[in-house]
Amino acid sequence: MSQILTFLGESSGLRTKIAIASAKALAFQGKRVLLATGAQPALPVMLGANLGADPQEIDANLQAVQFQSSVLLERNWEEVKKLEAQYLKTPILKDIYGQELSILPGMDGALALNAIREYFESGKYDAIVYNGTGDLNTLRMLGMPESISWYVRRFRQLFINSDLGKAISESPFIQPLISTFLNVNPMADNFAQPTNQVTNILDKGKEVLGNPKQFSAFLVTTADPIDVVTSRYLWGSAQQIGLTIGGVIVISADGKSNISEDFTPLPVTNIPDIKEGNWQPLIDALPDFTAQTQQAPKPIEIDTAARQVRLFLPGFDKKHVKLTQYGPEVTIEAGDQRRNILLPPALSGKPVTGAKFQNQYLIISF
């Protein structure tokens, strides 16, 4: 089973050191490892190797790649044009080339996430270590499958229930008109195929993100109070997208700190800072990522028998959380993150009867 590992924290340099050491440690164990990074100049310097848009061997069992948004956009644009040609009888994008497109805000994250998905599904790697920005932007990127699936689910249903949707599905005059432009029959199942393909990809993405055996993150911090507060905020925000935080890595000059209480019940590993290139002491001090992740609190637990939903939200309290309910879903706002929880059939449609904070958990009763 493939595994994705990433790190969150304020310091880019410290996170990059831990990412490199972790990738090397996993490779030493005989795993096929891909170390992936965005447009960050520090990682190639620390590795002592130039990285390209395609994976390249930098050590035994270890490959590295640097995501270049312009290259990824060109490759994905060709796939978009193929999909358009499959469903439209007269494609309109065939004369627009990926080399002409500019990178819009937020596009980098979407392209990187899709690249991680492709590498994960390729079967070429046992572990992927992703060295992203390590902040709220990384969490928003990783939360895209959940966010986009909500838009697809809700807006698709709104369209079906609208007058336009009913006219398209029922009118004997509109259907022939649509058929003149499309290569599919609007009344057949293949008309929904593009949406179903997207939904399947999103569902797989949510499943991987929510499975700590396949995807986990660790906090990287120092003992500085500002770094600790930031890491606690990222911890709670990660729970909002369903990402399991396995533990905390604290780096200091002497490898000692006293911040365990700030991250209870997570295990805290103290590591002395090192100079780049001297990786073995850092590798030896790394925690057992798999073991710690398996013991970490789950971001969400649903108990249908007790009619409760429990969300682990460390770093937040009732003053920071807003709870709303619309139809079959419950929306939780904590910090600058929002999560929509689609309730199981046993709880769907039942009103919220109470909510309370207890031991860093938000407990919602129905």
FENJOUR-V509428 format. One line per field, one symbol per residue. ss: DSSP state (@ for helix, = for strand, . for the rest). phi: phi as a letter, one per 40 degrees, with the letter a starting at -180 (. if undefined). burial: b if it has 16 or more other C-alpha atoms within 10 Angstrom, else e. A space follows every 10 residues. Layout:
BEGIN
ss->???
phi->???
burial->???
END
This chain:
BEGIN
ss->..======.. .@@@@@@@@@ @@@@@@@@.. ..=====... @@@@@@@... .....====. .=====..@@ @@@@@@@@@@ @@@@@@@=.. .......@@@ ......@@@@ @@@@@@@@@@ @@....==== =....@@@@@ @@.@@@@@@@ @@@@@@@@@@ @.@@@@@@@@ .@@@@@@@@@ @=......@@ @@@@@@@@@@ @@@@@@@@@. ....====== =...@@@@@@ @@@@@@@@@@ ....====== ==.......@ @@@...==== ==......@@ @@@@@...@@ @@@@@....= ===....=== ==........ ======..== ====..==== ==........ ...=====.. =====.
phi->.cbbbbbbic ccccccdccc cccccccccg ccbbcbaccb cccccccgac bbcbdbcbac gbbbabcbdc cccccccccc ccccccbbcb dbbccbbdcc cbccdgcdcc ccccccdccc ccgcbcabbb bccgbccccc cccddccccc cccccccccc cccccccccb ccccdccccc bbcbcccccc ccddcccccc cccccccccc bccbaabbcb abccdccccc ccccdccccc cgccccibbb bacbgbabbd ccbdbccbbc bccbcdhccc dcccccccdc ccccccccca bbbcccfbbb bcbcgbbccc bbbbbbgcbb bbbagbbbbb bcccdcbcgc ccbaaacafg bcbbbb
burial->ebbbbbbbbb ebebbbbbbb bbbbbbbbee bbbbbbbbee eebbeeeeee beeebbebee bbbbbbbbbb ebbbeebbee beebbebeee beeeeeebee eeeeeeebbb bbbebbbebb eeeebbbbbb bbbbbbebbb bbbbbbbebb eeeeeeeeee eeeeeeebee eeeebeeeee ebbbebeeee eeeeeeeebe ebeebbbbbb ebbbbbbbbb bbeeeebbeb bbbbbbbbbb bbbbbbbbbb bbeeeebebe eebeebbbbb bebbeeeebe ebbeebbeee ebbeebbbbb ebeeeeebbb bbbbbbbeee beeeeeeebb ebbbbebbbb bebeeebeeb ebeebebeeb bbbbbb
END
